[in-house]
Amino acid sequence: MKWCLFVGLYCTATLFAQDAQFPRLLPTTVLQPPGPQVITPIAGGKASTTSEPILIEFSSLDLKVLETKGNLELYAGEKFLRSFGNNRTLAQDMLFKLRQTGANQLVRVEGSHPPFELWLNRGKMVQKIAGIHQFLPITTKRVQAQQLLGKWVVTDQTNMLYDFGNAKENALVAAKLFKDHGVNMVTMHGGFPASMVFPMYDKQVLGLQRPTDPDPLSVVQGLTHKRHIVDSDLLLDNKIVIQSKLLDVSQVEGAWMLTHDGVTLGNFGLYRTDALAAKQAIEQSRVTEIVSIGQTGVQLWLVNGTPLRYAPRNAGKIDSFLADRLNVKQLRQSYWLCDDRTPLLDGKSEADAQLLKQVIAAYRLSAICSYGKPGYYGIQLLAKMP
């Protein structure tokens, strides 16, 4: 009996004396391309509330898309990588791209919109896939984390890439990873707003990067502003998804109103013809979203996340301008967006006037189209001129 008690105590002591097994930290060489040293991510792929990057390793041969309760999810064997919601086209497209690039590592930094993800092949940035013609060139050396309108974002000072909200450290880490891996182009996926940014490297993109310093105001808070890469709280609340069959022109208390499913798009007063012209323009341009910019009343008509590349033919008035000459001035009790000294748009508040300027710079807009009489009734919208 004493001998059994002694053996039991010995085994118990031995068991508790063993070292705990923690997740494995990979060597720094795993994610270290030529150039500056890259931050070493933690392994395992578990959700993290810290700024440390997360590394998930897998084989591209094991990649597959599974449908779970209506959501399409990307797996590598049993490892969950990301969700595509109900976007089947995006899921299949990304499955093809990841297989083509031979991606076998995913580096993630938590807390951004869209999700910050770097897809690597043996520690190096995946290369551009042949046949990709629509992409956004990135000025790698200018990539940085900075605070805009109270939120921390990753930008190359021309394009907004990721919105980290209040997570400053996460944004700094993401910017370093993005820069150190030499990302110089991205493609955007998932419609409007974009739900995925796919970074890549291509040496031919270097020649496309502009050498001049960009206007700081062209860096806008949110991806809807920034060439529809990311979503912005400033515009999201004012966005309406358009269905042509829900558009209507009707008279309310003596005024002709253009509405969409009961939501007013424009008050045209006594002028029914102008309201019908605006409705026709929306239908003929196949507009899919209408965004009101702040409280200015100025609208942005989008077709699958992209502003109109032309002024609607039936617009009552078209004013063109040069974006690099725009400035904000206070006139009486309001703030105006001006083309040099000529007032263009009433921004109401200084913040919304600056927002107008930022949206114009981000989308490279160059025209104001009007239906009705600006300042009194009707609709004003921003567009591009050919």
Disulfide bonds with the S-S distance in Angstrom:
none
